[in-house]
Amino acid sequence: MNQSETYLTKQFALLCASSALFFGSFNMVIPELPDYLTSLGGEDYKGLIISLFTLTAMASRPFSGKLTDTIGRIPVMVFGSAVCVVVALLYPLLASVSGFLTLRFLHGMSTGFKPTATAAYIADIVPDSKRGEAMGVLGVATSSGMAIGPAIGGWVASISSIDMVFYLSSFIGLISVLVIIGMKETVPEKQPFQWKLLKVNWREFYEPRVLGPSITFLLTAFSFGIVLTIVPDLSKHLGLDNKGLFFTIFVIASLAVRLIAGKASDRFGRVKVLKVSALSIATAMLTIGFSENAFQLMLAAALFGLAVGMNSPTIFAWTIDLSDTKFRGRAMATMYIALEIGIGSGAFLSAEIYANNPNNFGWSFWIGTILSLIAFAYLTVWQRLFAKKYE
């Protein structure tokens, strides 16, 4: 694509719309899941709500990356969204602890496939000089879904039931599929699907060129896993009836900074912006851990949103910068594997530290502060060693 061309095309708009619907679909159920699992008798398994989801997402990345580069971006996106549709319909039917955990495991395949192909598609159609900005716009779309989804889910649960939230999640997931049907494929020589394509060797599990952004994402995403797992209980402990309010404020704040951060990373460099975001995440997690009332928690939510809003689009753009065009799907899969390791580890470890004891809220979040400071140190070293080569 000519560098003077705009990225604001019909394809880009449709992709943003589909992403907003997709993220709204599976995020709308998250704030309600801890209480739902407790009602099923699985209070001790709250840490698995996010961990199982991210485990499957991570395990499916090598396959989604390979398929994205071979059979095409569109089929992989459709499959990922379709998983949301089917699994959400099954939650009310398998209303047991084992059934629920099985579905959470399967549900993770949705994010294992859809975002990988979406990011690769974006990389195909966006000019290099506008990459950070475009990722910021895509981030606005996905964050809108993440903001509206939990708010709607909490509202529907309060006036109806959790089952109705599941059905609505499935319906929105279906719309996200319909939006991308008929879009133009960007893989020039795509192959028909064959079962042998699901055979991957160890070299297809990661792309070494994008190790820098991947490690950064792993360390900073750890905090997001903590927030997804512990914040619903903390919100309830501090007297908030709508457990999705934190996530709504968090995402609105991230919307406010994504476009600015994307442009800034295009102009000043990815690593410089990421160092600021790492310190911001560390500060936000420290603040959440010290929150003693709902007002303080909402301020912390805004700070966390600003930090993540700087972090995500910049890492996406940095990953694309370093990737080989022929293996772009693999590169995005590698980045997402790191993301899932971070989120899953954060969810599991924070749940173990919390152990359903309100006295442990502080350290459950402060471990995220430590990991984010390590990310800052890693970026500082990377900048000194490799900045001249890659920026």
Order of alpha helices (4+ residues) and beta strands (2+ residues): alpha-alpha-alpha-alpha-alpha-alpha-alpha-alpha-alpha-alpha-alpha-alpha-alpha
